Amino acid sequence: MAVTGVHLLFFSPEADALRQTLSDAFGWSHVDAGGGWLIFAAPPAEIGVHPGEKPGHEISLTCDDLDATVAELRAKGVTLRGDPEDRAFGRAVTAILPGGVQVLVYQPTHPSPITPGP
């Protein structure tokens, strides 16, 4: 198969601040593609397909310990909406990244093709 990876995009009116957050708060390594356009190494990924009324996509971040992740992100200045909540697929909280970019951060309870299930 010729597909070798997934390239994810965040769009933000505060792109530089969001790049800084991904580097500093999330600790993701990166390369400079030129002129300050940073491309980050993402953690391992999985793709789920859900039924929907219209086509679309969503980016969520997973973790092994949501409470520890929430504490670490808050300590590094990342805004989180409320406290973690139980959902059908795991425990989750929404992170508000620079520019108002919202991304779900969750500790899955569903099986994963990457890591063993709970």
BAFI-3210 file (N, C-alpha, C; in Angstrom, 3 decimals, decimal comma, padded with zeros to 6 digits):
// residues 118
n [1|2|3|4|5|6|7|8|9|10|11|12|13|14|15|16|17|18|19|20|21|22|23|24|25|26|27|28|29|30|31|32|33|34|35|36|37|38|39|40|41|42|43|44|45|46|47|48|49|50|51|52|53|54|55|56|57|58|59|60|61|62|63|64|65|66|67|68|69|70|71|72|73|74|75|76|77|78|79|80|81|82|83|84|85|86|87|88|89|90|91|92|93|94|95|96|97|98|99|100|101|102|103|104|105|106|107|108|109|110|111|112|113|114|115|116|117|118]
n.u [000,843|000,537|000,018|001,482|001,225|-000,526|-001,503|-002,288|-004,234|-004,416|-006,244|-005,806|-006,323|-004,308|-001,793|001,020|001,130|-000,282|001,411|003,557|002,357|001,882|004,480|005,659|003,749|002,589|004,817|005,675|007,872|009,378|009,881|011,215|009,673|010,398|010,656|009,488|007,315|006,182|006,222|004,809|005,681|003,336|001,640|001,125|-001,583|-005,103|-007,971|-011,360|-014,610|-017,614|-021,206|-022,909|-024,745|-023,719|-020,685|-017,483|-014,816|-012,848|-010,562|-009,167|-007,407|-005,699|-005,007|-003,237|-003,731|-006,004|-006,456|-003,850|-002,856|-004,546|-003,846|-001,143|-001,342|-002,868|-001,056|000,838|-000,386|-002,482|-005,814|-008,648|-011,944|-013,992|-014,209|-012,940|-015,213|-017,332|-017,847|-019,429|-017,341|-015,114|-013,249|-013,350|-012,269|-012,472|-009,972|-009,015|-007,319|-004,772|-006,204|-008,721|-009,109|-010,628|-010,176|-010,787|-009,680|-009,008|-009,282|-009,392|-011,873|-012,491|-011,448|-008,208|-006,326|-003,719|-002,815|-003,166|-006,500|-008,687]
n.v [-001,175|002,227|004,369|006,011|007,383|009,812|013,117|015,653|018,624|021,724|024,675|028,020|031,344|032,181|030,996|030,850|030,882|028,542|026,647|026,928|025,994|023,291|022,450|023,179|022,638|020,155|018,799|017,857|016,802|018,469|019,629|022,290|023,372|025,415|028,898|029,078|027,391|024,919|021,397|018,843|015,847|013,486|011,595|007,974|006,952|006,290|005,415|005,958|005,213|006,777|006,792|009,451|012,510|014,256|014,543|014,617|015,320|014,793|015,705|014,101|013,734|011,150|009,602|007,861|008,276|010,286|012,095|012,745|013,830|016,047|017,574|018,105|019,515|021,762|022,869|023,731|025,804|025,352|025,790|024,204|023,024|022,866|019,915|016,513|014,200|011,314|009,409|007,532|006,269|006,616|008,591|012,127|015,456|018,805|020,580|023,921|025,415|027,813|030,489|029,554|026,946|023,898|020,776|017,429|015,664|012,509|009,544|006,475|003,876|002,024|-000,691|-000,585|-000,517|000,022|000,076|-002,218|-003,048|-001,916]
n.w [000,000|-000,785|000,942|003,597|005,949|008,045|007,661|009,688|010,195|011,900|011,951|012,733|013,920|015,481|014,809|015,323|018,133|018,650|017,494|019,272|021,620|020,960|020,789|023,325|025,481|024,791|024,049|021,587|019,053|016,236|012,841|010,909|008,149|006,614|006,793|009,322|009,345|011,054|011,281|013,007|014,749|015,201|017,764|017,754|015,625|015,157|013,213|013,219|011,939|011,737|011,508|009,834|009,232|007,351|005,371|007,028|009,407|012,369|014,927|017,624|020,689|022,354|025,546|028,190|030,887|031,963|034,096|035,002|032,628|032,256|034,529|033,938|031,473|032,271|034,102|032,332|031,132|029,327|028,331|029,577|029,085|031,662|033,734|033,448|031,939|032,030|029,161|026,518|025,224|026,783|029,213|029,044|028,074|026,855|025,208|024,806|022,450|021,353|019,511|019,628|018,850|019,242|020,784|021,504|024,323|025,406|027,481|026,350|026,597|024,852|022,682|021,089|018,057|018,442|021,116|023,865|024,925|027,647]
ca.u [000,000|001,348|-000,232|002,496|000,977|-001,657|-001,100|-003,410|-004,096|-005,179|-006,298|-005,965|-005,885|-003,112|-001,001|002,315|000,884|-000,673|002,652|004,314|001,669|002,144|005,878|005,982|002,809|002,410|006,151|005,833|009,024|008,968|010,873|010,823|009,568|010,849|009,942|008,752|006,195|006,572|005,459|005,004|005,533|002,155|001,679|000,452|-002,962|-006,094|-009,073|-012,684|-015,602|-018,920|-022,265|-023,162|-025,680|-022,937|-019,276|-016,673|-013,754|-012,604|-009,301|-009,180|-006,133|-005,909|-003,968|-003,360|-004,169|-006,579|-006,254|-002,465|-002,721|-005,233|-003,010|000,059|-001,708|-003,239|000,178|001,570|-001,164|-003,510|-007,168|-009,533|-013,318|-014,551|-013,461|-013,202|-016,537|-017,487|-018,580|-019,618|-016,081|-014,029|-013,332|-012,920|-012,352|-012,134|-008,905|-009,171|-005,964|-004,699|-007,047|-010,038|-009,169|-011,085|-009,812|-011,142|-008,602|-009,715|-008,703|-010,371|-012,248|-012,699|-010,216|-007,411|-005,397|-002,360|-002,498|-004,135|-007,711|-008,762]
ca.v [000,000|003,432|005,331|005,779|008,168|010,731|014,500|016,341|020,079|022,637|026,026|028,926|032,727|032,349|029,831|030,801|030,490|027,127|025,883|026,980|025,112|021,905|022,183|023,313|021,968|018,757|018,205|017,164|017,213|019,050|020,133|023,541|023,133|026,647|030,112|028,927|026,457|023,720|020,162|018,092|014,398|013,163|010,268|006,970|007,328|005,300|006,058|005,367|005,696|006,871|007,247|010,884|013,158|014,875|014,182|015,449|014,661|015,360|015,302|013,923|013,250|010,140|009,499|006,687|008,703|011,601|012,994|013,220|014,660|017,304|018,317|018,558|020,547|022,984|023,436|024,342|026,931|024,992|025,961|023,053|023,364|022,031|018,764|015,298|013,586|009,976|009,330|006,138|005,751|006,853|009,858|013,144|016,883|019,570|021,573|025,096|025,780|029,184|030,785|028,963|025,589|022,943|019,395|016,524|014,851|011,465|008,253|005,541|002,583|001,118|-001,336|000,167|-001,352|000,466|-000,346|-003,182|-002,482|-001,924]
ca.w [000,000|-000,920|002,020|004,633|007,153|008,078|007,915|010,325|010,157|012,733|011,413|013,865|013,704|016,320|014,409|016,008|019,526|018,648|017,270|020,521|022,559|020,575|021,108|024,746|026,391|024,413|023,936|020,308|018,257|014,959|011,896|010,268|006,710|005,984|007,174|010,574|009,203|011,783|011,091|014,238|014,790|015,993|018,378|016,924|015,296|014,736|012,495|013,390|010,968|012,371|010,610|009,984|008,301|006,284|005,452|007,894|010,156|013,687|015,529|019,076|021,225|023,383|026,568|029,060|032,214|031,714|035,238|034,955|031,432|032,549|035,472|033,232|030,499|033,007|034,657|031,224|030,625|028,354|028,837|029,420|029,397|032,719|034,240|032,672|032,054|031,468|027,892|026,115|024,690|027,726|029,944|028,093|028,348|025,666|025,316|023,951|022,053|020,853|018,357|019,840|018,310|020,252|020,509|022,587|024,884|026,141|027,869|025,791|027,198|023,720|022,210|020,132|017,310|018,780|022,486|024,367|025,520|029,117]
c.u [000,884|001,113|000,704|002,250|-000,272|-001,105|-002,328|-003,161|-004,961|-005,139|-006,593|-005,560|-004,661|-002,166|000,328|002,147|000,489|000,543|003,478|003,696|001,935|003,577|006,113|005,063|002,659|003,741|006,396|007,046|008,531|010,183|010,327|010,844|009,992|010,000|009,115|007,529|006,615|005,641|005,831|004,881|004,361|002,344|001,022|-001,035|-003,816|-007,222|-010,344|-013,618|-016,963|-019,972|-022,514|-024,108|-024,945|-021,477|-018,527|-015,568|-013,535|-011,258|-009,505|-007,809|-006,416|-004,738|-004,233|-003,931|-004,687|-006,343|-004,841|-002,253|-003,359|-004,376|-001,782|-000,265|-002,080|-001,994|000,996|000,757|-002,217|-004,884|-007,986|-010,934|-013,858|-013,607|-013,776|-014,587|-016,501|-018,318|-018,677|-018,303|-014,902|-014,283|-012,713|-013,060|-011,944|-011,039|-009,213|-007,766|-005,950|-005,491|-008,430|-010,195|-009,545|-010,711|-010,154|-009,907|-009,294|-008,872|-009,706|-010,639|-012,526|-011,372|-009,508|-006,523|-003,942|-001,935|-003,544|-005,321|-007,697|-009,088]
c.v [001,233|004,456|005,014|006,565|009,009|012,109|015,227|017,838|020,735|023,987|026,959|030,337|033,070|031,175|029,737|030,357|029,018|026,243|025,818|026,039|023,653|021,507|022,143|022,500|020,486|018,045|017,474|017,704|017,700|019,349|021,441|023,292|024,363|027,826|029,994|028,030|025,131|022,565|019,260|016,594|014,111|011,801|009,246|007,325|006,107|006,065|005,267|005,962|005,628|007,240|008,736|011,397|013,757|014,469|015,123|014,652|015,419|014,858|015,228|013,409|012,248|010,132|008,264|007,036|010,128|012,563|013,575|014,160|016,020|018,165|018,899|019,676|021,846|023,658|024,142|025,430|026,618|025,130|024,713|023,470|022,390|020,939|017,542|014,722|012,184|010,064|007,849|005,480|005,930|008,112|010,933|014,557|017,602|020,582|022,699|025,607|027,209|029,372|030,179|027,575|024,625|021,525|018,555|015,749|013,774|010,233|007,203|004,325|001,575|000,466|-000,451|-000,788|-001,045|-000,059|-001,353|-002,488|-002,594|-003,292]
c.w [000,000|000,190|003,174|005,919|007,019|008,407|008,435|010,288|011,218|012,025|012,579|013,471|014,558|016,067|015,153|017,459|019,615|018,400|018,552|021,558|022,233|020,919|022,618|025,660|026,072|024,229|022,633|019,550|016,897|014,086|011,334|008,765|005,917|006,431|008,439|010,488|009,826|011,458|012,259|014,017|015,717|016,654|017,443|016,742|014,983|014,059|012,738|012,346|011,634|011,332|010,856|008,923|007,106|006,433|006,396|008,546|011,445|014,183|017,039|019,482|022,332|024,360|027,420|030,429|032,097|032,869|035,243|033,761|031,652|033,479|034,779|032,248|031,197|033,577|033,579|030,536|029,584|029,018|028,549|029,833|030,439|033,166|033,381|032,986|031,476|030,202|027,526|025,691|025,636|028,536|029,078|028,647|027,058|025,997|024,342|023,669|021,513|019,556|018,482|019,260|019,438|019,835|021,744|023,016|025,708|026,418|027,424|026,677|026,103|023,333|021,172|019,350|017,656|020,135|022,961|025,045|027,038|029,684]
res [m|a|v|t|g|v|h|l|l|f|f|s|p|e|a|d|a|l|r|q|t|l|s|d|a|f|g|w|s|h|v|d|a|g|g|g|w|l|i|f|a|a|p|p|a|e|i|g|v|h|p|g|e|k|p|g|h|e|i|s|l|t|c|d|d|l|d|a|t|v|a|e|l|r|a|k|g|v|t|l|r|g|d|p|e|d|r|a|f|g|r|a|v|t|a|i|l|p|g|g|v|q|v|l|v|y|q|p|t|h|p|s|p|i|t|p|g|p]
***
